[in-house]
Amino acid sequence: MKKQIPNIIPFPFDAQSSPFFCALATTLIPVLGYTEETPYFCPPKGSDCVGCGDCKKSTLQKHHLQLYHDYQTFTGVSFGWAWPELDSDYHTIENAGARWRWPDEFIGFIMGHAGLAWRRLSKDAGQDSIYQAITASVDAGFPVIMKLGAGQDWHVVTGYEDDILYALCYKKDKPFTMPNWFNIFEDAIIITGRSEPSVTLPDILRRITAVLEHPAHAKLEKEVNRRIDQMTKDNMTATAEWLNGIASFPIEARWHAAETFTSGENAVNGILRMTDNKAVKELFGRIFFSYIADNNDETHGILWKVWGLLGVGPKTHYSLPGKRKVIKLLSRHDTGNELKRLFAIVFHNDREVLKFLREALSLIQTT
């Protein structure tokens, strides 16, 4: 008999580039008991959502996006320069890179904050045992986060029928069947129930400050300036491609961080609800102004200016335009100096946020 968990949120539907954090948020929605009736605090309006229609999202989608903001930020990922599973010379999270397998410590931190008990299933457990664990989880109303190989990514198992699994994955609007799922199965995260939260606000702040203190930030800043200074017509396109790659991650990731630090104190998620200290709340608000507040030399807007100098935007699908256009743009007088000035603001903003977080942590620990 077919069993299917209802009202599962497909992903993505906003600036959500991580299949893992999308799958995580989709899984947490039913596990944590969110429904369309769960109040959502709207920071722009400063009150619970009244369904004005401005954001064109369902209540569950709004909660999904906030969960995405939060867990990408709480884990420190929002403050780096690349997704942890990708190759990069500038990772700020321990052991990140092509061999990153979303380790138990990382997952445990997430579940510790969410207040959830969990276990991991590897392929060595065997198909029958894994299938039984997954179907038991679905029967309990808990989706399963599953990692597949062979070029696949994170899936959310939402149902089953006669050894066949139903799942969602990135850019799939509806659950689909996976009759041969075990052939490319890598591992799965099974949530087994609720538990007492074990990750505190100081734990989160210490984790983020460790990411922002990482020497990769200074190393990258020097490399950005070096590459711009050594830019010639022969290497201009390659340099522009590299700069676009550097800009494209934080323009989205720092936005997620800003949203986490400005969600309402009466919200069911976000970070403001985790403290009553007014001075700490004020410091958290300053993070918003460093990363996304308009007309404030904030990171999001500054990186849009970087994109403008590179000829990148919605019309190019955020990729570089043709080689001739790139050379024409970057050969303009003082473009190199302007790029260096803009990137300097981005790195400065991260240092300012680090200062705010250190001060907030000090306040929390001394009160």
C-alpha positions, 0 to 999 in steps of 0.5 A: 500500500502506498504511504505518502507524507502530505504537504511537502514543500518542493524546492527551491522557490527563492534564492536557495542554491544549496540542495542540502539546506533546501532538503533540510528545511523541507524535512524540518517543516513537518518534523517540527510541526509547522502548518499553514496556521503556524504564525509567521513573523514578517520583519518588513511589516514588523508583525505576524504575516497578514497575507498581504500578498507582497511576497507571493509565498505560502505560509509554509514556504515562508517558514521554509525560507526562514529555516534555510536562512537560519541553518545555513547561517548557524552552521557558519556556511553563510560566512564563507566563500564557497559551498563546503562540498565544492573545491576551493582554496578559500574554505573557512569550514574545517575539512570542507572541499571535494571530500566533504561528506556533511560529517556527523559533527555538522549534522549533530550541530543542526539537530542539537539546535533543532532539538531532534534525535537522529541517526545516520544510515550508511550503505553498509546497513543493507537495502532491507534494513535501510528500507525498513528504517525509511518506511518507519520514518515515513509512517511516523510522518518524518521525511528522510534526507537521503544522499545519492551518488552518481551525480545525484544530490540530496533528496527528501524521501516522502513516501513508499510503495512495494520497495519503491521510494517517493522523493523530492529533489532540487528543482523537482516540483512533485515527488517522483518514484525511485525504484532503483534507489539503493544502486546509488544510495550513499547515506541517509539522515533519519530523524527519530524524534524530539529531544532537548535542544543542546546547542545554545546561542553562545555555541552558534556565535562561537561557531560563526566567529570561528568561520569569520576568523579563519585566515582564508579571508585575508588570503582571499583578499590579497589574491583578489587584489593581486589578480586585479593588479595583474590583469591584462587583455590576455588573462582578462576573461579568466580573471573576470570568471574567477572574480564572478565566482568569488562574488556569486557565493556571498551575494546570496549567502550574506543575505541569508545571514542578514535575514537570520539576524533580523527575524522578529523576536516573537518568531518561531525561528530566527535568532532574536528569540534566543536572547532577551539582552537588548544590547545583543539584539542591537548588535544583531541588527547592525549585521543587517546593515552591514550585509543588506540594508540599502544605500549603506555600503552593504555587501549585497548591494556592493556585490551587485556593483561588482557584477555590473562592472563584470557585465553580469546580471539576470540577462546573462543568467549571472554568467559572464557576457561574451569575451569581447564585452568582458574585455571592453568593460574591464579595459575602461579607465579605473575599472580595476581600482573600482573593483578593488575598492568594492571588494575591500568593502565586502571584506571590511563588512565581514570584519565589522560583523565579526566585531559585532558577534564578538561583542555580542558573545562577550555580553552574553557570557558576562550576564 
